[in-house]
Amino acid sequence: MACAAGLAGMQALLAEKMIDGVFEKEKLFLSLLQHPKIKAVRSRGLMLAVEVEDFPSAKKVIDYCIANGVITDWFLFASNAIRFVPPLIISEEEIRQACAILLAGMDTL
């Protein structure tokens, strides 16, 4: 049953052309997420992990992002990585805004 639901979900994504542009959006995120406090950015499509020095740094940036309208969190298995998983329909402008907020949060470190 779960497999059929997953297939139906993928078919809907393809039919609605929601997957179009995902890799371009990923590239935009990667090009914008540049800051001396960012140790690494890992991604797979629009699933992104922004690695910082430690958990207190990640928590401070996460709190800043949430206070400024960007919903994010950390990973249980990598508490020093900030997790971004935006919807596939995120616009280029929304990506730019989210990255600007994250970078402003990095400036607080």
Rosetta constraint file for C-alpha pairs under 8 A:
AtomPair CA 1 CA 5 HARMONIC 6.31 0.50
AtomPair CA 2 CA 6 HARMONIC 6.12 0.50
AtomPair CA 3 CA 7 HARMONIC 6.16 0.50
AtomPair CA 4 CA 8 HARMONIC 6.09 0.50
AtomPair CA 5 CA 9 HARMONIC 6.09 0.50
AtomPair CA 6 CA 10 HARMONIC 6.21 0.50
AtomPair CA 7 CA 11 HARMONIC 6.13 0.50
AtomPair CA 8 CA 12 HARMONIC 6.18 0.50
AtomPair CA 9 CA 13 HARMONIC 6.28 0.50
AtomPair CA 10 CA 14 HARMONIC 6.22 0.50
AtomPair CA 11 CA 15 HARMONIC 5.99 0.50
AtomPair CA 12 CA 16 HARMONIC 6.03 0.50
AtomPair CA 13 CA 17 HARMONIC 6.02 0.50
AtomPair CA 13 CA 18 HARMONIC 5.23 0.50
AtomPair CA 13 CA 19 HARMONIC 6.31 0.50
AtomPair CA 14 CA 18 HARMONIC 6.38 0.50
AtomPair CA 14 CA 19 HARMONIC 6.38 0.50
AtomPair CA 18 CA 88 HARMONIC 6.13 0.50
AtomPair CA 18 CA 89 HARMONIC 6.47 0.50
AtomPair CA 19 CA 88 HARMONIC 6.78 0.50
AtomPair CA 21 CA 25 HARMONIC 6.13 0.50
AtomPair CA 22 CA 26 HARMONIC 6.13 0.50
AtomPair CA 22 CA 45 HARMONIC 6.04 0.50
AtomPair CA 22 CA 46 HARMONIC 6.65 0.50
AtomPair CA 22 CA 88 HARMONIC 6.82 0.50
AtomPair CA 23 CA 27 HARMONIC 6.18 0.50
AtomPair CA 23 CA 45 HARMONIC 5.75 0.50
AtomPair CA 23 CA 46 HARMONIC 7.72 0.50
AtomPair CA 24 CA 28 HARMONIC 6.27 0.50
AtomPair CA 25 CA 29 HARMONIC 6.30 0.50
AtomPair CA 25 CA 45 HARMONIC 7.99 0.50
AtomPair CA 25 CA 46 HARMONIC 7.27 0.50
AtomPair CA 25 CA 92 HARMONIC 7.06 0.50
AtomPair CA 25 CA 95 HARMONIC 7.82 0.50
AtomPair CA 26 CA 30 HARMONIC 6.24 0.50
AtomPair CA 26 CA 43 HARMONIC 7.49 0.50
AtomPair CA 26 CA 44 HARMONIC 7.87 0.50
AtomPair CA 26 CA 45 HARMONIC 5.59 0.50
AtomPair CA 26 CA 46 HARMONIC 5.57 0.50
AtomPair CA 27 CA 31 HARMONIC 6.06 0.50
AtomPair CA 28 CA 32 HARMONIC 6.20 0.50
AtomPair CA 28 CA 92 HARMONIC 7.90 0.50
AtomPair CA 28 CA 95 HARMONIC 7.68 0.50
AtomPair CA 29 CA 33 HARMONIC 6.01 0.50
AtomPair CA 29 CA 95 HARMONIC 6.70 0.50
AtomPair CA 29 CA 96 HARMONIC 7.82 0.50
AtomPair CA 29 CA 99 HARMONIC 7.17 0.50
AtomPair CA 30 CA 34 HARMONIC 7.67 0.50
AtomPair CA 30 CA 41 HARMONIC 7.18 0.50
AtomPair CA 32 CA 96 HARMONIC 7.46 0.50
AtomPair CA 32 CA 99 HARMONIC 6.46 0.50
AtomPair CA 33 CA 38 HARMONIC 7.95 0.50
AtomPair CA 33 CA 41 HARMONIC 7.62 0.50
AtomPair CA 33 CA 99 HARMONIC 6.36 0.50
AtomPair CA 33 CA 103 HARMONIC 7.28 0.50
AtomPair CA 34 CA 38 HARMONIC 6.94 0.50
AtomPair CA 34 CA 103 HARMONIC 7.97 0.50
AtomPair CA 35 CA 103 HARMONIC 6.94 0.50
AtomPair CA 35 CA 106 HARMONIC 7.47 0.50
AtomPair CA 37 CA 52 HARMONIC 6.30 0.50
AtomPair CA 37 CA 53 HARMONIC 7.43 0.50
AtomPair CA 37 CA 106 HARMONIC 6.54 0.50
AtomPair CA 37 CA 109 HARMONIC 7.83 0.50
AtomPair CA 38 CA 50 HARMONIC 6.74 0.50
AtomPair CA 38 CA 51 HARMONIC 5.92 0.50
AtomPair CA 38 CA 52 HARMONIC 5.14 0.50
AtomPair CA 38 CA 53 HARMONIC 7.77 0.50
AtomPair CA 38 CA 106 HARMONIC 7.95 0.50
AtomPair CA 39 CA 50 HARMONIC 7.68 0.50
AtomPair CA 39 CA 51 HARMONIC 5.38 0.50
AtomPair CA 39 CA 52 HARMONIC 5.34 0.50
AtomPair CA 39 CA 53 HARMONIC 6.95 0.50
AtomPair CA 40 CA 50 HARMONIC 6.07 0.50
AtomPair CA 40 CA 51 HARMONIC 5.10 0.50
AtomPair CA 40 CA 52 HARMONIC 7.35 0.50
AtomPair CA 41 CA 48 HARMONIC 6.95 0.50
AtomPair CA 41 CA 49 HARMONIC 5.61 0.50
AtomPair CA 41 CA 50 HARMONIC 4.58 0.50
AtomPair CA 41 CA 51 HARMONIC 6.08 0.50
AtomPair CA 42 CA 48 HARMONIC 5.73 0.50
AtomPair CA 42 CA 49 HARMONIC 5.16 0.50
AtomPair CA 42 CA 50 HARMONIC 6.64 0.50
AtomPair CA 43 CA 47 HARMONIC 5.51 0.50
AtomPair CA 43 CA 48 HARMONIC 4.35 0.50
AtomPair CA 43 CA 49 HARMONIC 6.30 0.50
AtomPair CA 44 CA 48 HARMONIC 6.65 0.50
AtomPair CA 46 CA 84 HARMONIC 7.67 0.50
AtomPair CA 46 CA 85 HARMONIC 5.91 0.50
AtomPair CA 46 CA 86 HARMONIC 6.46 0.50
AtomPair CA 46 CA 87 HARMONIC 7.91 0.50
AtomPair CA 46 CA 88 HARMONIC 7.24 0.50
AtomPair CA 47 CA 83 HARMONIC 7.64 0.50
AtomPair CA 47 CA 84 HARMONIC 6.01 0.50
AtomPair CA 47 CA 85 HARMONIC 4.72 0.50
AtomPair CA 47 CA 86 HARMONIC 7.40 0.50
AtomPair CA 48 CA 83 HARMONIC 5.90 0.50
AtomPair CA 48 CA 84 HARMONIC 4.99 0.50
AtomPair CA 48 CA 85 HARMONIC 6.29 0.50
AtomPair CA 49 CA 81 HARMONIC 5.65 0.50
AtomPair CA 49 CA 82 HARMONIC 5.44 0.50
AtomPair CA 49 CA 83 HARMONIC 4.80 0.50
AtomPair CA 49 CA 84 HARMONIC 6.31 0.50
AtomPair CA 50 CA 81 HARMONIC 5.20 0.50
AtomPair CA 50 CA 82 HARMONIC 4.92 0.50
AtomPair CA 50 CA 83 HARMONIC 6.57 0.50
AtomPair CA 50 CA 84 HARMONIC 7.95 0.50
AtomPair CA 51 CA 58 HARMONIC 7.96 0.50
AtomPair CA 51 CA 80 HARMONIC 5.85 0.50
AtomPair CA 51 CA 81 HARMONIC 4.18 0.50
AtomPair CA 51 CA 82 HARMONIC 6.29 0.50
AtomPair CA 52 CA 57 HARMONIC 6.68 0.50
AtomPair CA 52 CA 58 HARMONIC 6.23 0.50
AtomPair CA 52 CA 80 HARMONIC 5.58 0.50
AtomPair CA 52 CA 81 HARMONIC 6.10 0.50
AtomPair CA 52 CA 82 HARMONIC 7.76 0.50
AtomPair CA 53 CA 57 HARMONIC 6.53 0.50
AtomPair CA 53 CA 58 HARMONIC 7.71 0.50
AtomPair CA 53 CA 80 HARMONIC 6.36 0.50
AtomPair CA 54 CA 58 HARMONIC 6.36 0.50
AtomPair CA 54 CA 79 HARMONIC 7.28 0.50
AtomPair CA 54 CA 80 HARMONIC 4.61 0.50
AtomPair CA 55 CA 59 HARMONIC 5.93 0.50
AtomPair CA 55 CA 79 HARMONIC 5.28 0.50
AtomPair CA 55 CA 80 HARMONIC 4.45 0.50
AtomPair CA 55 CA 81 HARMONIC 7.76 0.50
AtomPair CA 56 CA 60 HARMONIC 6.14 0.50
AtomPair CA 56 CA 80 HARMONIC 7.85 0.50
AtomPair CA 57 CA 61 HARMONIC 6.34 0.50
AtomPair CA 57 CA 80 HARMONIC 7.39 0.50
AtomPair CA 57 CA 109 HARMONIC 6.62 0.50
AtomPair CA 58 CA 62 HARMONIC 5.99 0.50
AtomPair CA 58 CA 74 HARMONIC 7.29 0.50
AtomPair CA 58 CA 79 HARMONIC 7.39 0.50
AtomPair CA 58 CA 80 HARMONIC 5.49 0.50
AtomPair CA 58 CA 81 HARMONIC 6.48 0.50
AtomPair CA 58 CA 82 HARMONIC 6.08 0.50
AtomPair CA 59 CA 63 HARMONIC 6.01 0.50
AtomPair CA 59 CA 74 HARMONIC 7.73 0.50
AtomPair CA 60 CA 64 HARMONIC 6.24 0.50
AtomPair CA 60 CA 105 HARMONIC 7.57 0.50
AtomPair CA 60 CA 109 HARMONIC 7.65 0.50
AtomPair CA 61 CA 65 HARMONIC 6.11 0.50
AtomPair CA 61 CA 102 HARMONIC 6.88 0.50
AtomPair CA 61 CA 105 HARMONIC 4.83 0.50
AtomPair CA 61 CA 106 HARMONIC 6.10 0.50
AtomPair CA 61 CA 108 HARMONIC 7.68 0.50
AtomPair CA 61 CA 109 HARMONIC 7.82 0.50
AtomPair CA 62 CA 66 HARMONIC 6.17 0.50
AtomPair CA 62 CA 72 HARMONIC 6.21 0.50
AtomPair CA 62 CA 73 HARMONIC 6.18 0.50
AtomPair CA 62 CA 74 HARMONIC 7.77 0.50
AtomPair CA 62 CA 82 HARMONIC 6.97 0.50
AtomPair CA 62 CA 105 HARMONIC 7.79 0.50
AtomPair CA 63 CA 67 HARMONIC 6.08 0.50
AtomPair CA 64 CA 68 HARMONIC 6.26 0.50
AtomPair CA 64 CA 101 HARMONIC 7.98 0.50
AtomPair CA 64 CA 102 HARMONIC 7.80 0.50
AtomPair CA 64 CA 105 HARMONIC 5.55 0.50
AtomPair CA 65 CA 69 HARMONIC 6.27 0.50
AtomPair CA 65 CA 70 HARMONIC 4.96 0.50
AtomPair CA 65 CA 71 HARMONIC 6.74 0.50
AtomPair CA 65 CA 72 HARMONIC 7.12 0.50
AtomPair CA 65 CA 101 HARMONIC 6.13 0.50
AtomPair CA 65 CA 102 HARMONIC 5.98 0.50
AtomPair CA 65 CA 105 HARMONIC 6.59 0.50
AtomPair CA 66 CA 70 HARMONIC 4.99 0.50
AtomPair CA 66 CA 71 HARMONIC 5.24 0.50
AtomPair CA 66 CA 72 HARMONIC 6.77 0.50
AtomPair CA 68 CA 101 HARMONIC 6.99 0.50
AtomPair CA 70 CA 98 HARMONIC 6.19 0.50
AtomPair CA 70 CA 101 HARMONIC 7.51 0.50
AtomPair CA 71 CA 84 HARMONIC 7.96 0.50
AtomPair CA 72 CA 82 HARMONIC 6.98 0.50
AtomPair CA 72 CA 83 HARMONIC 5.78 0.50
AtomPair CA 72 CA 84 HARMONIC 5.70 0.50
AtomPair CA 72 CA 85 HARMONIC 7.81 0.50
AtomPair CA 73 CA 82 HARMONIC 5.85 0.50
AtomPair CA 73 CA 83 HARMONIC 5.31 0.50
AtomPair CA 73 CA 84 HARMONIC 7.42 0.50
AtomPair CA 74 CA 78 HARMONIC 7.23 0.50
AtomPair CA 74 CA 79 HARMONIC 5.54 0.50
AtomPair CA 74 CA 80 HARMONIC 7.07 0.50
AtomPair CA 74 CA 81 HARMONIC 5.66 0.50
AtomPair CA 74 CA 82 HARMONIC 4.66 0.50
AtomPair CA 74 CA 83 HARMONIC 5.24 0.50
AtomPair CA 75 CA 79 HARMONIC 5.26 0.50
AtomPair CA 75 CA 80 HARMONIC 7.73 0.50
AtomPair CA 75 CA 81 HARMONIC 6.29 0.50
AtomPair CA 75 CA 82 HARMONIC 7.00 0.50
AtomPair CA 75 CA 83 HARMONIC 6.55 0.50
AtomPair CA 86 CA 90 HARMONIC 6.59 0.50
AtomPair CA 90 CA 94 HARMONIC 6.22 0.50
AtomPair CA 90 CA 95 HARMONIC 6.84 0.50
AtomPair CA 91 CA 95 HARMONIC 6.29 0.50
AtomPair CA 92 CA 96 HARMONIC 6.27 0.50
AtomPair CA 93 CA 97 HARMONIC 6.19 0.50
AtomPair CA 94 CA 98 HARMONIC 6.04 0.50
AtomPair CA 95 CA 99 HARMONIC 6.09 0.50
AtomPair CA 96 CA 100 HARMONIC 6.07 0.50
AtomPair CA 97 CA 101 HARMONIC 6.25 0.50
AtomPair CA 98 CA 102 HARMONIC 6.22 0.50
AtomPair CA 99 CA 103 HARMONIC 6.02 0.50
AtomPair CA 100 CA 104 HARMONIC 6.08 0.50
AtomPair CA 101 CA 105 HARMONIC 6.18 0.50
AtomPair CA 102 CA 106 HARMONIC 6.28 0.50
AtomPair CA 103 CA 107 HARMONIC 6.35 0.50
AtomPair CA 104 CA 108 HARMONIC 6.86 0.50
AtomPair CA 105 CA 109 HARMONIC 7.34 0.50
